[in-house]
Amino acid sequence: MQFIEFKKEHFTHDEEKNNYFLEISKTEIDPENIKVQKKEDDQLSDDLDYEIADHPTRVRVILKEPEDIRVNF
């Protein structure tokens, strides 16, 4: 399994929906097998409430608040 890590700073605030998101190109990941984990002090946690929005060329990871995360695929 491969992964990409993102910092809180990578997220964009969506003021209309009052959440935060980041987008990943489908050329970089396997959009069928995505798992998102919270990363704190080099520890991973599955305790993260997130949504995945599938677009034709990208995947959007949506959170209520920005977090340091690892996206496994």
Biopython code that builds the backbone (N, CA, C, O; Angstrom):
import numpy as np
from Bio.PDB.StructureBuilder import StructureBuilder

atoms = [
    (1, "MET", "N", (0.845, -1.173, 0.000)),
    (1, "MET", "CA", (0.000, 0.000, 0.000)),
    (1, "MET", "C", (0.893, 1.240, 0.000)),
    (1, "MET", "O", (1.903, 1.291, 0.703)),
    (2, "GLN", "N", (0.514, 2.221, -0.785)),
    (2, "GLN", "CA", (1.250, 3.472, -0.864)),
    (2, "GLN", "C", (0.491, 4.555, -0.109)),
    (2, "GLN", "O", (-0.678, 4.382, 0.236)),
    (3, "PHE", "N", (1.163, 5.667, 0.144)),
    (3, "PHE", "CA", (0.498, 6.758, 0.847)),
    (3, "PHE", "C", (1.113, 8.094, 0.470)),
    (3, "PHE", "O", (2.232, 8.165, -0.038)),
    (4, "ILE", "N", (0.355, 9.153, 0.730)),
    (4, "ILE", "CA", (0.810, 10.536, 0.614)),
    (4, "ILE", "C", (0.393, 11.230, 1.907)),
    (4, "ILE", "O", (-0.728, 11.049, 2.381)),
    (5, "GLU", "N", (1.297, 12.024, 2.472)),
    (5, "GLU", "CA", (0.965, 12.761, 3.693)),
    (5, "GLU", "C", (0.738, 14.240, 3.368)),
    (5, "GLU", "O", (1.402, 14.821, 2.509)),
    (6, "PHE", "N", (-0.212, 14.818, 4.079)),
    (6, "PHE", "CA", (-0.553, 16.221, 3.902)),
    (6, "PHE", "C", (-0.584, 16.905, 5.266)),
    (6, "PHE", "O", (-0.969, 16.299, 6.266)),
    (7, "LYS", "N", (-0.182, 18.153, 5.295)),
    (7, "LYS", "CA", (-0.228, 18.981, 6.506)),
    (7, "LYS", "C", (-1.512, 19.804, 6.510)),
    (7, "LYS", "O", (-2.180, 19.937, 5.485)),
    (8, "LYS", "N", (-1.844, 20.347, 7.660)),
    (8, "LYS", "CA", (-3.024, 21.220, 7.799)),
    (8, "LYS", "C", (-3.012, 22.338, 6.769)),
    (8, "LYS", "O", (-4.063, 22.740, 6.270)),
    (9, "GLU", "N", (-1.827, 22.838, 6.451)),
    (9, "GLU", "CA", (-1.685, 23.971, 5.528)),
    (9, "GLU", "C", (-2.124, 23.641, 4.105)),
    (9, "GLU", "O", (-2.387, 24.554, 3.323)),
    (10, "HIS", "N", (-2.211, 22.364, 3.751)),
    (10, "HIS", "CA", (-2.614, 21.966, 2.403)),
    (10, "HIS", "C", (-4.113, 22.123, 2.161)),
    (10, "HIS", "O", (-4.562, 22.112, 1.015)),
    (11, "PHE", "N", (-4.880, 22.267, 3.228)),
    (11, "PHE", "CA", (-6.332, 22.341, 3.089)),
    (11, "PHE", "C", (-6.791, 23.741, 2.718)),
    (11, "PHE", "O", (-6.192, 24.743, 3.109)),
    (12, "THR", "N", (-7.873, 23.778, 1.952)),
    (12, "THR", "CA", (-8.517, 25.024, 1.551)),
    (12, "THR", "C", (-9.846, 25.125, 2.278)),
    (12, "THR", "O", (-10.582, 24.144, 2.384)),
    (13, "HIS", "N", (-10.150, 26.314, 2.776)),
    (13, "HIS", "CA", (-11.408, 26.516, 3.494)),
    (13, "HIS", "C", (-12.530, 26.790, 2.499)),
    (13, "HIS", "O", (-12.414, 27.682, 1.659)),
    (14, "ASP", "N", (-13.602, 26.031, 2.591)),
    (14, "ASP", "CA", (-14.806, 26.250, 1.786)),
    (14, "ASP", "C", (-15.795, 26.994, 2.667)),
    (14, "ASP", "O", (-16.465, 26.385, 3.502)),
    (15, "GLU", "N", (-15.891, 28.311, 2.487)),
    (15, "GLU", "CA", (-16.727, 29.135, 3.356)),
    (15, "GLU", "C", (-18.210, 28.828, 3.194)),
    (15, "GLU", "O", (-18.964, 28.915, 4.163)),
    (16, "GLU", "N", (-18.641, 28.469, 1.987)),
    (16, "GLU", "CA", (-20.060, 28.166, 1.752)),
    (16, "GLU", "C", (-20.508, 26.926, 2.521)),
    (16, "GLU", "O", (-21.600, 26.902, 3.090)),
    (17, "LYS", "N", (-19.661, 25.899, 2.533)),
    (17, "LYS", "CA", (-20.024, 24.638, 3.195)),
    (17, "LYS", "C", (-19.445, 24.519, 4.597)),
    (17, "LYS", "O", (-19.717, 23.552, 5.308)),
    (18, "ASN", "N", (-18.641, 25.509, 4.992)),
    (18, "ASN", "CA", (-18.022, 25.533, 6.307)),
    (18, "ASN", "C", (-17.229, 24.261, 6.603)),
    (18, "ASN", "O", (-17.398, 23.635, 7.649)),
    (19, "ASN", "N", (-16.352, 23.889, 5.651)),
    (19, "ASN", "CA", (-15.462, 22.754, 5.853)),
    (19, "ASN", "C", (-14.134, 23.035, 5.150)),
    (19, "ASN", "O", (-13.935, 24.116, 4.596)),
    (20, "TYR", "N", (-13.243, 22.069, 5.175)),
    (20, "TYR", "CA", (-11.923, 22.195, 4.570)),
    (20, "TYR", "C", (-11.709, 21.031, 3.623)),
    (20, "TYR", "O", (-12.197, 19.928, 3.867)),
    (21, "PHE", "N", (-10.977, 21.276, 2.538)),
    (21, "PHE", "CA", (-10.756, 20.204, 1.571)),
    (21, "PHE", "C", (-9.374, 20.318, 0.945)),
    (21, "PHE", "O", (-8.733, 21.369, 0.972)),
    (22, "LEU", "N", (-8.940, 19.199, 0.381)),
    (22, "LEU", "CA", (-7.777, 19.174, -0.495)),
    (22, "LEU", "C", (-8.100, 18.241, -1.642)),
    (22, "LEU", "O", (-8.919, 17.332, -1.505)),
    (23, "GLU", "N", (-7.460, 18.469, -2.764)),
    (23, "GLU", "CA", (-7.726, 17.673, -3.946)),
    (23, "GLU", "C", (-6.465, 16.953, -4.394)),
    (23, "GLU", "O", (-5.364, 17.503, -4.358)),
    (24, "ILE", "N", (-6.657, 15.701, -4.820)),
    (24, "ILE", "CA", (-5.557, 14.868, -5.284)),
    (24, "ILE", "C", (-5.914, 14.374, -6.679)),
    (24, "ILE", "O", (-7.014, 13.870, -6.907)),
    (25, "SER", "N", (-4.987, 14.521, -7.599)),
    (25, "SER", "CA", (-5.210, 14.058, -8.962)),
    (25, "SER", "C", (-5.327, 12.539, -8.993)),
    (25, "SER", "O", (-4.598, 11.840, -8.289)),
    (26, "LYS", "N", (-6.239, 12.034, -9.803)),
    (26, "LYS", "CA", (-6.402, 10.586, -9.924)),
    (26, "LYS", "C", (-5.197, 9.927, -10.589)),
    (26, "LYS", "O", (-5.044, 8.707, -10.514)),
    (27, "THR", "N", (-4.343, 10.713, -11.236)),
    (27, "THR", "CA", (-3.119, 10.144, -11.813)),
    (27, "THR", "C", (-2.095, 9.817, -10.728)),
    (27, "THR", "O", (-1.163, 9.052, -10.975)),
    (28, "GLU", "N", (-2.253, 10.383, -9.536)),
    (28, "GLU", "CA", (-1.317, 10.160, -8.431)),
    (28, "GLU", "C", (-1.721, 9.014, -7.508)),
    (28, "GLU", "O", (-0.873, 8.437, -6.828)),
    (29, "ILE", "N", (-3.010, 8.681, -7.479)),
    (29, "ILE", "CA", (-3.500, 7.680, -6.524)),
    (29, "ILE", "C", (-4.454, 6.704, -7.194)),
    (29, "ILE", "O", (-4.883, 6.915, -8.328)),
    (30, "ASP", "N", (-4.778, 5.636, -6.481)),
    (30, "ASP", "CA", (-5.817, 4.698, -6.891)),
    (30, "ASP", "C", (-7.093, 5.122, -6.174)),
    (30, "ASP", "O", (-7.240, 4.861, -4.980)),
    (31, "PRO", "N", (-8.018, 5.771, -6.878)),
    (31, "PRO", "CA", (-9.198, 6.318, -6.207)),
    (31, "PRO", "C", (-10.168, 5.275, -5.652)),
    (31, "PRO", "O", (-11.083, 5.625, -4.907)),
    (32, "GLU", "N", (-9.988, 4.025, -5.995)),
    (32, "GLU", "CA", (-10.899, 2.975, -5.534)),
    (32, "GLU", "C", (-10.582, 2.485, -4.128)),
    (32, "GLU", "O", (-11.457, 1.937, -3.460)),
    (33, "ASN", "N", (-9.362, 2.669, -3.671)),
    (33, "ASN", "CA", (-8.929, 2.095, -2.382)),
    (33, "ASN", "C", (-8.338, 3.149, -1.456)),
    (33, "ASN", "O", (-7.207, 3.006, -0.993)),
    (34, "ILE", "N", (-9.086, 4.190, -1.189)),
    (34, "ILE", "CA", (-8.573, 5.282, -0.360)),
    (34, "ILE", "C", (-8.956, 5.082, 1.103)),
    (34, "ILE", "O", (-10.094, 4.746, 1.431)),
    (35, "LYS", "N", (-7.968, 5.301, 1.972)),
    (35, "LYS", "CA", (-8.206, 5.316, 3.414)),
    (35, "LYS", "C", (-7.460, 6.527, 3.967)),
    (35, "LYS", "O", (-6.278, 6.716, 3.681)),
    (36, "VAL", "N", (-8.145, 7.341, 4.752)),
    (36, "VAL", "CA", (-7.540, 8.550, 5.316)),
    (36, "VAL", "C", (-7.361, 8.355, 6.814)),
    (36, "VAL", "O", (-8.281, 7.927, 7.511)),
    (37, "GLN", "N", (-6.158, 8.674, 7.303)),
    (37, "GLN", "CA", (-5.855, 8.558, 8.726)),
    (37, "GLN", "C", (-5.311, 9.877, 9.247)),
    (37, "GLN", "O", (-4.623, 10.608, 8.535)),
    (38, "LYS", "N", (-5.625, 10.165, 10.484)),
    (38, "LYS", "CA", (-5.112, 11.347, 11.169)),
    (38, "LYS", "C", (-3.691, 11.055, 11.629)),
    (38, "LYS", "O", (-3.404, 9.960, 12.113)),
    (39, "LYS", "N", (-2.803, 12.031, 11.480)),
    (39, "LYS", "CA", (-1.412, 11.850, 11.875)),
    (39, "LYS", "C", (-1.064, 12.853, 12.962)),
    (39, "LYS", "O", (-1.176, 14.063, 12.765)),
    (40, "GLU", "N", (-0.638, 12.335, 14.121)),
    (40, "GLU", "CA", (-0.234, 13.164, 15.260)),
    (40, "GLU", "C", (1.061, 12.619, 15.834)),
    (40, "GLU", "O", (1.127, 11.467, 16.262)),
    (41, "ASP", "N", (2.087, 13.455, 15.839)),
    (41, "ASP", "CA", (3.371, 13.067, 16.449)),
    (41, "ASP", "C", (3.833, 11.691, 15.967)),
    (41, "ASP", "O", (4.179, 10.835, 16.781)),
    (42, "ASP", "N", (3.839, 11.478, 14.679)),
    (42, "ASP", "CA", (4.261, 10.222, 14.053)),
    (42, "ASP", "C", (3.390, 9.024, 14.418)),
    (42, "ASP", "O", (3.788, 7.883, 14.184)),
    (43, "GLN", "N", (2.220, 9.260, 14.983)),
    (43, "GLN", "CA", (1.250, 8.202, 15.280)),
    (43, "GLN", "C", (0.066, 8.353, 14.327)),
    (43, "GLN", "O", (-0.330, 9.471, 14.000)),
    (44, "LEU", "N", (-0.489, 7.246, 13.888)),
    (44, "LEU", "CA", (-1.643, 7.271, 13.000)),
    (44, "LEU", "C", (-2.889, 6.842, 13.750)),
    (44, "LEU", "O", (-2.842, 5.951, 14.599)),
    (45, "SER", "N", (-4.000, 7.483, 13.430)),
    (45, "SER", "CA", (-5.266, 7.177, 14.082)),
    (45, "SER", "C", (-6.368, 7.089, 13.031)),
    (45, "SER", "O", (-6.391, 7.866, 12.076)),
    (46, "ASP", "N", (-7.275, 6.142, 13.214)),
    (46, "ASP", "CA", (-8.437, 6.026, 12.337)),
    (46, "ASP", "C", (-9.596, 6.883, 12.831)),
    (46, "ASP", "O", (-10.664, 6.901, 12.220)),
    (47, "ASP", "N", (-9.388, 7.583, 13.919)),
    (47, "ASP", "CA", (-10.424, 8.419, 14.519)),
    (47, "ASP", "C", (-10.493, 9.764, 13.785)),
    (47, "ASP", "O", (-10.062, 10.794, 14.303)),
    (48, "LEU", "N", (-11.039, 9.727, 12.582)),
    (48, "LEU", "CA", (-11.108, 10.921, 11.745)),
    (48, "LEU", "C", (-12.392, 10.856, 10.925)),
    (48, "LEU", "O", (-12.647, 9.877, 10.223)),
    (49, "ASP", "N", (-13.183, 11.897, 11.023)),
    (49, "ASP", "CA", (-14.431, 11.980, 10.273)),
    (49, "ASP", "C", (-14.151, 12.728, 8.974)),
    (49, "ASP", "O", (-13.860, 13.924, 8.993)),
    (50, "TYR", "N", (-14.238, 12.025, 7.849)),
    (50, "TYR", "CA", (-13.925, 12.628, 6.561)),
    (50, "TYR", "C", (-14.901, 12.146, 5.500)),
    (50, "TYR", "O", (-15.597, 11.147, 5.678)),
    (51, "GLU", "N", (-14.936, 12.876, 4.394)),
    (51, "GLU", "CA", (-15.715, 12.488, 3.225)),
    (51, "GLU", "C", (-14.788, 12.469, 2.021)),
    (51, "GLU", "O", (-13.808, 13.211, 1.964)),
    (52, "ILE", "N", (-15.110, 11.613, 1.063)),
    (52, "ILE", "CA", (-14.395, 11.569, -0.205)),
    (52, "ILE", "C", (-15.391, 11.948, -1.293)),
    (52, "ILE", "O", (-16.447, 11.328, -1.419)),
    (53, "ALA", "N", (-15.052, 12.969, -2.078)),
    (53, "ALA", "CA", (-15.876, 13.361, -3.217)),
    (53, "ALA", "C", (-15.111, 12.988, -4.481)),
    (53, "ALA", "O", (-13.967, 13.401, -4.672)),
    (54, "ASP", "N", (-15.747, 12.210, -5.332)),
    (54, "ASP", "CA", (-15.115, 11.718, -6.548)),
    (54, "ASP", "C", (-15.479, 12.624, -7.720)),
    (54, "ASP", "O", (-16.656, 12.838, -8.009)),
    (55, "HIS", "N", (-14.461, 13.154, -8.389)),
    (55, "HIS", "CA", (-14.633, 13.981, -9.574)),
    (55, "HIS", "C", (-13.972, 13.255, -10.742)),
    (55, "HIS", "O", (-13.187, 12.334, -10.514)),
    (56, "PRO", "N", (-14.259, 13.635, -11.973)),
    (56, "PRO", "CA", (-13.691, 12.921, -13.124)),
    (56, "PRO", "C", (-12.161, 12.836, -13.145)),
    (56, "PRO", "O", (-11.611, 11.819, -13.567)),
    (57, "THR", "N", (-11.472, 13.879, -12.700)),
    (57, "THR", "CA", (-10.009, 13.874, -12.775)),
    (57, "THR", "C", (-9.312, 13.940, -11.425)),
    (57, "THR", "O", (-8.085, 13.863, -11.357)),
    (58, "ARG", "N", (-10.089, 14.085, -10.337)),
    (58, "ARG", "CA", (-9.482, 14.246, -9.016)),
    (58, "ARG", "C", (-10.393, 13.683, -7.922)),
    (58, "ARG", "O", (-11.571, 13.397, -8.136)),
    (59, "VAL", "N", (-9.796, 13.540, -6.757)),
    (59, "VAL", "CA", (-10.518, 13.111, -5.564)),
    (59, "VAL", "C", (-10.400, 14.240, -4.556)),
    (59, "VAL", "O", (-9.324, 14.812, -4.384)),
    (60, "ARG", "N", (-11.495, 14.561, -3.893)),
    (60, "ARG", "CA", (-11.491, 15.615, -2.881)),
    (60, "ARG", "C", (-11.679, 14.977, -1.511)),
    (60, "ARG", "O", (-12.634, 14.232, -1.290)),
    (61, "VAL", "N", (-10.755, 15.275, -0.588)),
    (61, "VAL", "CA", (-10.852, 14.830, 0.798)),
    (61, "VAL", "C", (-11.409, 16.010, 1.589)),
    (61, "VAL", "O", (-10.843, 17.102, 1.573)),
    (62, "ILE", "N", (-12.532, 15.778, 2.286)),
    (62, "ILE", "CA", (-13.231, 16.854, 2.987)),
    (62, "ILE", "C", (-13.245, 16.574, 4.490)),
    (62, "ILE", "O", (-13.605, 15.480, 4.923)),
    (63, "LEU", "N", (-12.847, 17.584, 5.283)),
    (63, "LEU", "CA", (-12.843, 17.492, 6.744)),
    (63, "LEU", "C", (-13.559, 18.704, 7.328)),
    (63, "LEU", "O", (-13.648, 19.748, 6.683)),
    (64, "LYS", "N", (-14.070, 18.565, 8.550)),
    (64, "LYS", "CA", (-14.667, 19.711, 9.248)),
    (64, "LYS", "C", (-13.601, 20.725, 9.658)),
    (64, "LYS", "O", (-13.818, 21.932, 9.559)),
    (65, "GLU", "N", (-12.464, 20.239, 10.112)),
    (65, "GLU", "CA", (-11.334, 21.078, 10.515)),
    (65, "GLU", "C", (-10.066, 20.506, 9.877)),
    (65, "GLU", "O", (-9.956, 19.288, 9.738)),
    (66, "PRO", "N", (-9.116, 21.341, 9.491)),
    (66, "PRO", "CA", (-7.886, 20.816, 8.884)),
    (66, "PRO", "C", (-7.070, 19.996, 9.884)),
    (66, "PRO", "O", (-6.984, 20.336, 11.064)),
    (67, "GLU", "N", (-6.485, 18.929, 9.396)),
    (67, "GLU", "CA", (-5.663, 18.025, 10.208)),
    (67, "GLU", "C", (-4.451, 17.599, 9.390)),
    (67, "GLU", "O", (-4.465, 17.687, 8.162)),
    (68, "ASP", "N", (-3.410, 17.142, 10.061)),
    (68, "ASP", "CA", (-2.329, 16.454, 9.380)),
    (68, "ASP", "C", (-2.845, 15.045, 9.092)),
    (68, "ASP", "O", (-3.321, 14.357, 9.995)),
    (69, "ILE", "N", (-2.748, 14.621, 7.834)),
    (69, "ILE", "CA", (-3.325, 13.324, 7.467)),
    (69, "ILE", "C", (-2.365, 12.505, 6.605)),
    (69, "ILE", "O", (-1.392, 13.014, 6.047)),
    (70, "ARG", "N", (-2.684, 11.225, 6.523)),
    (70, "ARG", "CA", (-2.049, 10.303, 5.580)),
    (70, "ARG", "C", (-3.158, 9.699, 4.741)),
    (70, "ARG", "O", (-4.142, 9.183, 5.272)),
    (71, "VAL", "N", (-2.992, 9.765, 3.423)),
    (71, "VAL", "CA", (-3.952, 9.163, 2.501)),
    (71, "VAL", "C", (-3.318, 7.888, 1.962)),
    (71, "VAL", "O", (-2.340, 7.935, 1.217)),
    (72, "ASN", "N", (-3.884, 6.753, 2.347)),
    (72, "ASN", "CA", (-3.401, 5.451, 1.885)),
    (72, "ASN", "C", (-4.205, 5.051, 0.649)),
    (72, "ASN", "O", (-5.407, 5.299, 0.558)),
    (73, "PHE", "N", (-3.505, 4.423, -0.298)),
    (73, "PHE", "CA", (-4.193, 3.963, -1.508)),
    (73, "PHE", "C", (-3.510, 2.734, -2.069)),
    (73, "PHE", "O", (-3.943, 2.198, -3.089)),
]
sb = StructureBuilder()
sb.init_structure("model")
sb.init_model(0)
sb.init_chain("A")
sb.init_seg("    ")
for serial, (resi, resn, name, xyz) in enumerate(atoms, 1):
    if name == "N":
        sb.init_residue(resn, " ", resi, " ")
    sb.init_atom(name, np.array(xyz, "f"), 0.0, 1.0, " ", f" {name:<3s}", serial, name[0])
structure = sb.get_structure()
